[in-house]
Amino acid sequence: MMLERLVISGISAVIPCYLKELGDITKIYDLKGDEYLDSRCIKSVIKKICYMYSVDAAALRFKCFKITGQKNIIPIPLSEEFILVPFKIREPMVKKDPVFGYFNYEMIDNIESGSGDKALLNLKNGLHFALCESLKTALKHLNNARVLKDHLYGKEKTGGIFRTNNYGGYELATKDDIAFLVREIEGLINMLKCN
């Protein structure tokens, strides 16, 4: 019941956590930055959040893959105001340990260089999270969320490469579209060289 209340009031972060007495659990932060513990693992919590939004996680994952071209570690766009962006938040203690936390795209203030070659994620509510990934990788995850938001919720300018669709709008060109164009251009170049 706590998770349902948090989803309604707003979530800023969902991260995996290991507590000696409880094992793998999930920390959930509300929009104000208050922390709540859920005894379930993060995979179950994310699945439950998707269920509350009436979203089939597998179908959504496939749709996001078609847009971003990325198969793993992709954002979860549940609504225009609630897109969960994955960031590596911890190192695994044992194989198969969940290492990614999910952060509300709208709550992310910025990402900056942290200690060493790692990034620091700052939320608008004042929370800070040291990430276990580089600034470049973290910015890539954030950009994937922006692309998904723009593509799924009607924004035309995503800063990406576009192709027109049959409805007079634009959609992101896929890797296959770009590969096709490269082959066509190479064919034209070879044809011009022969003449």
N, C-alpha and C positions, 0 to 999 in steps of 0.2 A: 504493500500500500504506500510505503514511503516513496518508492520510485515513481508511482503514478502521480503523486503530489508534486514531486520535483519536475517531472516532465511538463506538467501543467504550469507551474510557476516559472520554469526556465532553468536550464542546465548550462554551466559554463565549461565543465570538464568532467570526463569519465576516465579514470586511470586505474590500471592494475596495481595491486599492492599485496605484499606478503606480510602477514602478521604471524608471529610464532605460535600464538595460541589458537588462531583461526585458519591459518593456511592462506591460500590465494583468495583474496577478496577484491572488492572494487571500491575505490573512493569516488564519490560523486560530489562535485562542487556546484552549488547553486549560483545564480547570477550575482549575488552579493559577495560570494567567496566563502560562504559557510560550507564546512565539510561534513559529509554523511558517509557512513559505511554500509555497504551491502554485502551480505555473506556469500553471494554468488560470484563466480568468476566473471571477468569482463566480457567474455564471449556471450554468456547467458544474459548479461545486463544489456548489451548492445542488441541482441536478438529480441529481447523484451521491449526495448524502446522502439525498434522497427515495427514490432507487432502493434504497439499502441498507436503508431502512425498508419496502421493498416498497410504496411509495406512488406512485400516479399523481398527479403534481403538478397536472395540469390538472383532474382530478376533485376533488382536495382543494381547489383554488382555488375551484371552483364551489360546493362544499359550504360553504366558509367565507363566500362571498358571500351564500349563502342565510341564514346565521346572523347575520352582521354587517350586511348591506346595503351593504357597501363592496366595490367592484369591484377597486380597485387598492391596492397597498401594504398587504397583509393578512398577518397572522402565518401561520406554517406549523406547524400542530400535528402533530408526528410521533408523539408519545406524551404521556402525562400529565406525564412528567418532562422532556420535551424539546420545547418550543415555541419556534420561532425568531421573534423580534419584529423587524420592519424599522424602522430609524431612518436618516434621511439623515445620512451620515457625512462626505460631501465634496461639493464643487461640481464639476460636470463640466468637464473640460478641453476636450473637444470634444462635439458633439452625439452622443447615444446612449451616452455614458459611463455605466457603472453608478455610482450615487451612494448606494445603500442598503446598509448593513451589516445583518447579522442577529445578534441577541443572544439567548442562552438565557434564557427568561423566569425560570427558577428561580435564575439567577445575578445577576439585577438587584437591587441593593440599594436604590437610589433614583434619582430624576431630580430635578435642581434647576436653578435659574437659573444660567446661566453668564455669559460675557462678552456685553455688549450684550443683545439680545433672544433670544439662543440658549440652549439647554439643555445641561446637563452630565449625562452618564450615568455612574453609579457602579456597578461590579460588586462582588459579595461577595468576590472574590479580590483586591481592591485596585486593579484597573485602572479608569481614568477615560477617558472619551471625550467630547470636545467635539463636540456635534451641530450640524448646519447647519439646524436647525429650531427653532421656538419651543418653550417649555416646554409650552404648550397642545397643540400638535401631537404632541409626544413622549408626553404623557400619554394622548392619544387612542389612539395606537398601543398603548401598554401596556394600556389598558382593553380594546381589541379582543382582545388576547391573553387577558386574564382572562375575558372573556365566552366566548370559544371554549373555553377550558379548562373553565369551569363547565358549559357546554352539552354539550360532547362527552364529558366524563368524569364526569357524574352529579352535579354539585353543583347544589343547588336554589336557592341564594341568590346571584344575580349582581348584584343591585341594578338589574336591568333591568325591563322590562314583560313580563309573562308571559301566555300563554294555555294552556289545558289541551289535551293531546293525547288521542287515543283510547285511550291506555294508562293513564290515570289520573295521568300525570305532568305536568310543565310544560315548555314550551319558549318561547323568546323570541318575542314578537310581531313580525311583519315590518312593514315600512313599509306594505305593502298592508293588513294587518290594522288598523293604526292609522288609515289613510286611510278605510277602510270605517267604522270607529267614528265618526270625525269626521263623515262624511256622514250617518250615522244620527242622531247627536246634533243636527246642523244641521236635519235633517228634522223631528225632534221639536220643536225650538225654533220652527220656522216654523209647525208645526201648532198649537202652543199660542198663538202670536201671533194666528192667524186666529180662534181661539175666543174 
